[in-house]
Amino acid sequence: MHRLQGISALAVLLAGCSVLSGCSGKDVPPMVDRMASEIPRFAGSGPFVVTDGAGLQLALQGPAKRIVSLSPGGTELLYAAGAGGRIVATVQYADFPEAARSLPRVGDANALDYERLVALQPDVIVVWENLTNRIAVESLHKLQLPVYFIRARTLSDIPATVRALGTLAGTSEPAETAAVELDRKVAALVRRPVPAQPLRVFYMIWAEPLYTVGSRHIITDAIELCGGRNIFDDIDFPAPIVEIEAIVKRDPELMILSVPPITARDWRERWAQFTSIRAVATNQMPRFEDPALDRMGPTAIDAVESLCKVIDGARAAHSLATASP
């Protein structure tokens, strides 16, 4: 299955359902209710206070020495912050950097092994805001496990998050070194010349249901830096479900298919009937798949240039078509 931010499409579906359908605490698994009454409490209440990406304060006994990361991107960010040695478990598909492959797993961001998670006695659980099932977050709160939210919506948020995780783990020195270099890379991208008229882009990540990226996803920022505009940048959610009618109405000039080659071919065949969409009519439906960009960790910054080449190529093709008699 195709992956978004390193998790399965099914996991993305569950994450979307929890937000779009308004799942609430009443949906917490019965097992969690039982465990909540039987297990020791690990809720933070110490003198070491940090503020997470969502602006929430978390009080611990000291810098976190036992960390569980519930996203591949969060795991990569922790390693960049010099805190890789403090991660005691992560989730499926957290495979970068190489050292992350040997970490114990507690399921994925939406189907967690709560008993194993509790047995690990983590100082903190690092959760990517809005890309983890709300029911899973409610379950963590019910178990009184300290939760630290990552919120990274733009490329410039990546170095800032590395610094913040360095503070959380007490590894500020290596985190600052990494963040300075990441700041330099982001600044170089920001200086990239951008055309006055952005290219309208639809970034497709799944077909049934039809998933794209919204304003809270780093890919939207990357598209903008490459001289494009995500046609769904007005949706305040990282990975929204959209309707075909909305895509027809917004008429993208470029449709980027973030899937393997065989799947991309199938998707192009599905779109072939919608010739009123300019991207379809001009055959501007390239495949672009980069796990680093999907993962949204520090290496996402390095992946932007490849995305820019795709968008630049589509712009050149449109210019040539317009100039032809």
Buried (B, 14 or more C-beta within 10 A) or exposed (E): EBBBBBBBBEBBBBBBBBBEEEBEEEBBBEEBEEBBEEBEEBEBEEEBEBEBBEEEEBEBEEBBBBBBBBBBBBBBBBBBBBBBEBBBBBBBBBBBBEEBEEBEBBBBBBBBBBEBBBEBEBBBBBBBBBBBBBBBBBBBBBBBBBBBBBBBBBBBBBBBBBBBBBBBBBBBEBBBBBBEBBBEBBEEBEEEEEEEEBBBBBBBBBBEBBBBBBBBBBBBBBBBBBBBBBBBBEBEBBBBBBEEEBBEEBBBBBBBBBBEEEBBEEBBEEBEEBEEBBBBEBEBBBBBBBBBBBBBBBBBBBBBBBBBEBBBEBBEBBEEEEEEE
